[in-house]
Amino acid sequence: MGTPFDETAIDNALADLAAGEKVWAATSLRRRRALLDEIHARTGRLAEDWVRAACVVKDLGEHSALVGEEWMSGPLTLLQATAALSATLAALETGRSPLAGITLREAPGGRLAVPVFPFGVYDRLLLNGFRGEVWLRPGVDADAARRRAGLAQLDPTATGGIGAVLGAGNITSIPPLDALYELFAHNRVVALKLNPITDPLFTVFEMVFEPLLEIGALRILTGGAQQGGYLVRHPDVAHVHMTGSAQTHDAIVWGPGAEGAERKQHNRPLLDKPISSELGGVSPTIVVPGDWSDADLRYQAEHVATQRLHNGGYNCVAAQAVVIGSEWDRKEEFLAELRLAMERAPQRTAYYPGSDARVADALASYPEAERLGAGRVLVGGLPRTGSPLLRTEYFSPVLGVVELPYTGGEFLQRAVDFANAELTGTLGANVIADPTTIRRLGVAFDRAIERLRYGAIAVNSWTGLAFLAPRAAWGAFPGHTLDDVQSGIGVVHNALLLDDVERTVVHGPFRPVPRSLLGGELALSPKPPWFVGNATAATTGRRLTEFYADANPARLPGVFLSALRG
């Protein structure tokens, strides 16, 4: 889809935004909060239209349980984000820090940890057993954290020009969330260009964001690479943010082909303005050996299959390399369960362009790989260095297994070394370990989490939860540069508007209820609704969205009933 290339349309949109920037600068915190609340209300009213359009994009049948993914990673995520940002502005409006009343704690390595969920009574009910923190960079103290929280909203009159946002084509809440972050974290008005894949959502997004369109703070554009190139190089654009691949990033910054490679080699960027980015990579799931029951093996195998197959495998943070101990006495049984989980996951259309070609590339590199259902590939016995799967983000349902010949704490430390040194990208890493093993490892486990150089780390959860949680920060581990961008530069989401972010760390229960309680975990969560094998995901996703739209507690029993049946 997409419109024919029309420079005038982009020029006019940027002229509107230049005028809108003055309006935005004069918009008070109270009025900005009211705009967020109106967008929240519109999202609730238009949620069903949003999901219907997303199902067209992804060729999902209306009765598929996988429609739950579209509820949860679409309107539900935006509902939570607008509510969280509104609460942050409410604090700033009264002269308080967004961190007022929040207890900060020390994290390993001289860091400060900011709790970001559960946040409030409903979170504690709906995310029982899950918790998340944002770790700030080493050396930031509590006073500085509280003083700097709020970012550009600490002085809303000081605007930052026009930001161009190149929207993602895989998760439908990414373009709206990135636009909001430009507006509120950086105080830039926004030209949001949708990925052509998501053009069916154009009308829904315009209706949701009508309050921002009306004051000239946002314009939504369509088109392909030609339009995107014209937009980001336009002299009226002050900053660019993109979500996508490192290859697309480099084409924007340095230019395509041999000329771009030469520019990169001589550090002569084609783009003459700053760029932030959220890119993919090869995300690991480290499976720490332990004394697991048969039920544990089945559950965690489905967990790993979810980390790869959610959204068809088209997530920047999808797990691609399972790191497992070759000496673990349950290794073969776990891998057998993983094969079954990948085979049994609902079949779906390979909707993202180029998927079949990337799967074919993987099969060409690994002719002995197992084919598990339509387009799904499991590559076992990977060498620990120099393997294409460890360096290439396949962005498709391809999963590899690397075995390390260690046990106990040494396995975990070596697995961290392997992930940091051998895998491309730093967006997200998952660690699965039973509670007994975590307790036994003690400080060594905490040290391993600290040493993982990833922007999101999930312990017995999935890093996708860090994406969904509005107050969590989302982005690569800090330190990447234009000429070695890896998983990107900067963060988004971050509804507390924290400065000096290093990473988000989330924890979940190793077992679902009731086995969690029998195993000594104080967690009441059933199988999470984002699991690919969750039979009631569509119903649960819809009911969660309806609840977060109006916060009517009468809806909670229906949410819990559906979740327990999943």
N, C-alpha and C positions, 0 to 999 in steps of 0.2 A: 504494500500500500504506500501511502505518502503522496504529497502534492508535488507537481512539477516545480523545478527549481525557479524561485522568484526572489531575486535580491531585494526587490522593493518590499516584499512582505517582511523580511528580516529587518531591513532598514527602518521600516515603520514601527515594528515592535520595539526596537531599541530606542527609537525616538520617544515612544510612549513611556518606556522605562526611565529614560533620562528625566522626563517630567515627573514621573511617579516617584523617583528618588527623593525629590523635594517634599512630596506629600508624606513619604515614609519617614523622613527625618523629623517632620512636624507631628508625627503620630505618637501619642503618649503611650506609656506602658499600659495604662488602663484600657485604651482603645485597642492596642495590639492584643491584649488578652481577650477582649471581646471578639476580635476577628478570629482568634483561635477557637473560641467557644462556638462561633457560628460555623466554622469549618468542621468542627467536631459534630455538630448537629446535622449538617448536610451529609457528612460521611455516613452517619447512622441511617439517614433516610435513603441514601443512594447505594447502600451496601449491596443489596441484591442485584442492582444493575451492574455494579462494579464486578461482582463475582460472575455474573452471566457473561460479561464481555471477556473476562479472563478465561473462562471456559472455551470461548470461541478461539482465543489465541492458542490455547493448549490442547484443543480438540478433546476435551473431557466431556463425557456424557453427564447429563444432569443428575443421574442417580448414582454416579461413581462416588465411592468413599473418598477418593482423591480430591474431590471438590473441597473437602475440609482444608486442604493446603491453601486454597485460594481465599477462603474466608480468613484464615489465621495469618497468612503472610500478606494479605491485602488490606481490606478495610479495618480489620481488628487491630493491626499494627498501627495504622494511622490514628485510629481512635485513641489508643493508649498514648501515642506520641503527642497529640494535641492537648490531651488532658494534662500530661506531665509538664509540657512547656508552659501551659497556662498557670499551673501551680508555681513554677519557677518565676514567672513574671509577677504573680501575686505577691511573692516574697519580696522581689526587688522593688515593687511599687510602694511597699511600706518601709523601704530602707533596710530590709533584712537580707542577709545572705541566703541564697538557695540552700545552703548547708546548715542554716540555723536549726537547732534542735536535733540534728543528726549526729550520732556518736561515731566518730572516726576511730580507727584502730591502727596499730602498727602492723605492717606486713613485712615479710622477709626482706633483708637487704637494705634497711633504712628507708623503706617506703611507707606511704600512708595509704590505707585502704578506705574507700568510701562505699558504704553499703548502698546498693541500688535496687535490690529486690530481695525478699518481699517488701513492698512499700505500701503500708496501710493494711487494714483488716481484710479487705477482699483479696489482695495478693496472698496474704497468709493462708486464706482458705483455698484459693484456686491453685497456688503454687506450693502447697504444703510439702516440705522436704527439700525444696529447691532454694538456693540463695545465690546472690551474685554481688560482686564488688568491682569497683574500678580502682586499680592501683595507679597512684600517681608516680611520677618519676622520682628516683632517689633524691633525698635532700629537701623535698618540699614539706614544710611544716604545716600544722593545722591552721595557724593564723593566716598564712599565705593562701592556703587552699580556700578558706572561707572568704578571704578578701577578693580573690580573683574570680571566684565562681560568679557567673553571669556574663562573662566575656563581653561582647559588643553591646549587650543590653545594659551594661553599667553606665553607658552614655549613649542613649538611643538617638541623639541628634547627630552623632558623628557617623555618617553613612560611608560605605566603602565602594560606591560605584555600582556597576552592573556586573553580576556574575552569570556566566554561561554554564548551564548544567546539561551535560549529555547523559540522558537517562538510560538506565539498564533495560534489557529486553527480557529478563528472566523472572524476576520477582516484582510484582506489580506495585508494591509500596515503595520501592527504592526511589523512583523519580519524585514522588511527593515528599518523601522524607529528606532527600537531598536538597530539594528546593527550600523546605522549611529551615534546614540547617544554615544555608546561605543567608536567609533572611534574618534569623535570630542569633546565630553564633557570630556571624560576620557582618551583619547589618548591610548586606548587599541586596538590591533588588535583583530579580532573577528572570533570565530568559531560559526557560526549560525546553530543550528539544528532546522529544520522545524518540526512542528507538523505533524504527518502522514496525518491528514485531508487535509493539504495544499500541499501534494506531487505533485499534478498536476501542481503546479506553479514553481516547481524546475527549469525547463529549462528556463522559462521566467526570474526568478530571476538571474540565472547564466548569461544570456545574458545582462540583465540590469546592473549588477554589474561587468561585465568583466574587467573594468579598475582597480577595487580594487583586483579582483582575480589575475590579471596579476602581480601585484607587491607584492603579498603575504600578503596583509593586511586583507583579508577575505577568509574564506572557508565556503561553504554551505554543510551541512550534512543532511541526512535523517535517519529515524529509529524511533523506539518506546521508551518505558520507559527504556529498558535495555541499549540501546545506550546512551540515555540521562544521565542515572546514571553513566555509565562509563566515559562520557565526563566531567561531573561536578566534579567528584572525582579525575580526572586525575591530577597528580602532576604538570604538565606543565601549568595548568589553574590557573590564579591568582584571578579571580573574576567571579561570576555567576550573570546573570540577567534573570529573568523569568517573563512571563505573564501567568496568569491562576487563579487557585483557592487557597484559604488558605490551603485546604487539600493537594493539590499537593506541595505547598511550604513546609508544615510541613513534608511531606514524604521525601523531598530532604534534609531538614536541620536536622531532628531528626531521620529519618528512619520510615518505615511503621509499622503499627500494634501496639501490646502491647509493644514491645521493644522500638519503637519510642516514645510512650506515657511516658514510664518510663524515657527515656533519657530527654524528655522535662521537666518532673517533677523535675529532678535533674540537669537541665541545663548542659547537656553533649551533645552538638550538634555533629552529625555524620559528618556534612560538616565542613571542616577545613579551610574555606576561606570565605571572605565576600560575601554577596548576597544582591542584590537589587531586587525589585519586584513591579509589578503592578497587583493587585488582585481585585476581585470583592467585592460584598457586597449587602446590601439591600438599594437601593437608594430611597430616598423620593421625591415626588412631593407635595409641600405645595400649596394648592389652597386657596388663601386669599379671604374671602367673600367680595363681592362688588356689585354694581349696574350694572349687566351685561345684555346686550340685548340678544335676542334669537340667533342672529348671533354670538355673543361672546361665548355663550354656545357651539354652534356647532363647532366653530373654535378651541376653547381651548380643547374640548373633543377629537378632532382629534389630537391635539398637544400631549395630554397625551397618547392617544393610540399609537402615534408614539414613544414616549419615552419608551414604553414597547415593541412594536412589530417591531421596526426597526431591520433588520437583523434576523427576526424571533424570537426576544427575546433573542438572544445569544450575548449580549453585557455586558461587565463587569459593565457598568454604566447604564444599562436599569432600568427605574423606576419600583419599585416593590411595593411601599407603597404610595398610595394617601392619603394625610392628609387633611381633609375637615371639615368645621364647621357644627356641627349638627344643629345650630340655623339659618344657612343661608337660606333665604327664597327661594333661587333657587337651593338648594342642590339636591332635587329629580329630577328636570329637568336636571341638569348637569349630574347626574349619568345615567339618561335615555339616554342622548346624548352619554355618554361614552360607554354604552353598544352597541349602534348602531354603533359607530365608530369602536369598536373592531370587531363587526360582519361583517362590510362592508369592512374592510381592506382586501387587496388581500390575497387569500389563498396561502399557500406555504408548501413545504416539510419540515418536522422536521429533518433537515440535521445533526444537531449536536448530537453526540453520547450521549445516556442516557436521551435525552429530554423526551421521553414518560414515562420513569420511574419516572422522577422528577415531571411531571404533575400528575402521578398516586399517588405519595406521597402527593402532595398538596390536591388532591381530597379525599384521605384517612383521612387527617387531618381535612378537611372541607367538609363533605358530603353534606352540603347545598349550596355549591358554584355553581355559574352559569357557564354553558358551553356555550361559545359563538363562534361557528364555530369550525373548526378542531383544537383541542388541546388547545384552548384558555379558560382560566379560570378567572373569576372575583369573588373575595371573599369579600363580604360586611360585615359590622358590626363587624370588628375585635376587640377583646379586646385590650386594650392599653398596656398591659404588658403580658409577658410570652407566646405570640403566636408564633408558629413555623415560620410563614411567616415573622415575624419581625427579626428573627435570622438566617434564612436559605436562602442562595442565590439559588433560584430555577433554574436560567439560562435556562429559558423556558418561554413561553407566559402565565405566571401566575401573576396576578395583584390583590393586596388587597386594601381595603379602610378602613381607620381608621377615626372615627368621634370624634372631640373634642368639648366639650360643651362651647365654648367661642365665642366672637365676637370681631371685630375691632382689635386694637393693642394687646389686651390680647390674642386673638387667635393666632396671629403671634408669640408672645413671647413664648406661651405654645407649639406651634407646633415646634419651634426651640428646646426647652427643650426636647420634645418627641424624635425628630430625633437624637439629640446628645446622649441621654441616652438609648433609647430603641432599636435602629436599629444597626445591625451589619455592620461594615465597614464605611469608610470615603472617598470614591472615589468621589462621586458626589451627589449634591442635586439641585433640581429645585424648583423655587418659581414663582407662577403665580399670578399676581395682576394687576388690571386695573390702568391706570395712575392717576385717581382721588383719589383712595385709597392710592397709593404711596405718592402722594403730601400731602394728609391729615395726613398720619402717620409721614411724615417728617423724623426727626432724628431717630425716633423709628424704621423706616424701615431700615435705614442704620445700626443701632445698631443690628438689627436682622440678617442682612447679615454678619456682623462682627462676631457674636456669633456662626454661623453655622460652625462646625468643619469638613469641607470637603475640599478636594483638588481642586475640581471644583464646582462652584456655578453658576447656570444660572437663571437669572431673565427674565421672559417672553421669554425665549429661551430654548434650551436643552443643557445639558452639553456635548452632542456629538459634539457640535460646538467647544468646548474647545479642544477636541481631534483633530478635523480637522484643526484647525488654527495652522500654523507651529510655530509661535513665542510664543504661549501659552505653559505653562508648564502642564504636565499631570502626575498625581500620587496622592497617598493618602495624607491626611493631615499629616504633620510631627509629629513624636513622637512615632510611633509604634516600637516595639521591636521584636526580633526573637521569643520570647515565647508568644507574643500577637500581631501578625502581622497585623490583621484586613485587610485593603485594600492595604498593602504593605509598602515598604521602598524606598524612593528616588523618583526622577521624571525622565521623558524622554521628547522628543520633544524639547521644550525650545530652539528654534533656535537662540535666542540672547545670549545663553550660560550664563544665569543669575545665580549668586550664591545666596544663602540664600532665596530660593523660599519657600513661604508658601502655596499659592493657586492661582488659576485663577478664575476671576469673569467675566462673560459675560452677556450682556444685549441685549434684542431684543425688537421689537415693539409688543405691546399687540394685535394689529389688523393688518391685511394685507392691502395694498393699494387697493382701495381708502379710506376704512373705517378708516385707520390710520390717514389720513389727516383730515377727518371730525371730528375725535375725538381729534384733537390737537397734534398729534404726527408728527414730521417732519421725516417721514420714507416712502420710496418709494418701499419697498419690497413687492412682492406678497407672496402667500403661499410658504414657503421654499421648495426647491426641495427634501429635505430629508423627508418630510412628507410621511407617508405610503400611503396616498390616493392621492398623486400628480400624475395626469394622464400623465404628460409629463416628469416624472423624468428621464427616460432613455435617451430621447433626450437631455434634459438640462444637464444631467451629462456628456454625450459624448461631447457636445459643450463646456462646461466649461473646460473639460480636454484638448480638442484641443486648446482652447484659452490659457490656462496656459502653454501649451507645446511651443507655439511660440510667445505669447503676441501680436498677430496680431490684431489691433483694428478693422479691417474689420469683425472679427468674432463676435463682441459684439452685433450687432443688432439681429443676429440669437439666441444668448444666451437669450437676453431680450424677444424676441418674444416667444420662447419656455417656458421660466419661467412664463410669464404672462398667457399663456394658461393652466398652471398647476392647 
